[in-house]
């Protein structure tokens, strides 16, 4: 998968994630922030903590770290596929 398609695919996944059940399309800046973080961190636990922090800053609510790590693993797999 070429990198630009991978980035768009990751953004779509994060938009659909909807961790606070607000409806798809509710999250404006968070998906881009999360995908940017994917390119900064290669470890799913560290990326999961970063995802958790992004949403905590935006919504002043904590997310379950395990859910953030699951998302991180999925996104890192896509990134890996795009660089092969």
N, C-alpha and C positions, 0 to 999 in steps of 0.2 A: 504494500500500500504506500503510495507516495505521501510525503510528509504533510502537504497541505490538506489532503483528504483525511489523513489521520487526525490532524488538529480539529477539523470540522466534525469528525466523528466523535472525538472526545468531548467537544463542546455540546454536541447533541445529547450525549450520555449524561453529562452533568446537568444539563437543563431538565432532563426527564427524571433525574434522581429525586428531586422534590422532598428533601429531608424534613421539612416542616409542614408538609401537606397543604401548601398554599396554591397548588395548581401549576401546571407546566406554563412557563413563560413569566412566572412571578419573579424569578431571580435574574437580575440584569447584569450585574458586574461579576458576580461570584463565579460563573462558569469560566470566564476568561482568566480570572485570577487563579483558579484551580489548574487550568491547562498550562498557564505560565509556570506554576509550581512543579508540574510534571517534568518540565525541562530543567528544573533546578535540582531535583532530588531523584535518586535512583532507588532508594530504600522505601518499601511500602509503609513501614511504621512511621518513618520520618515524614513522608508525604501525607500519610493519614493524619498526623498531628497538625500539619500545615493546613490541610483541608478543614479540620476541626476549628482551627484558629480563624480561618477566613470567614466561616459562617458565624462563629461566636462574635467576631468584631462587627459583622453586619447586623446581626439579629439579637445580640446580647442573650443568647441561649446556647447551652452546651449540647453537642451531639455525641452520641455513643461512639467512642473511638473505634470499636470493632466495625461499625458501619462505614466509617471514614476509611479504614484500612482496606475493606473490601472494594470500595470505589477506587482507592489508590492502586490496588493490584490490577484491577481491570484496565485502568488508564495506562499503567506502566506496560502492560502486555501489548496494548495498541501501539504505544511508542516504540517498543522493541520491534514489533512487526514492521513498522514504517522505516526503520533504520537497517533492516536486513536486505 
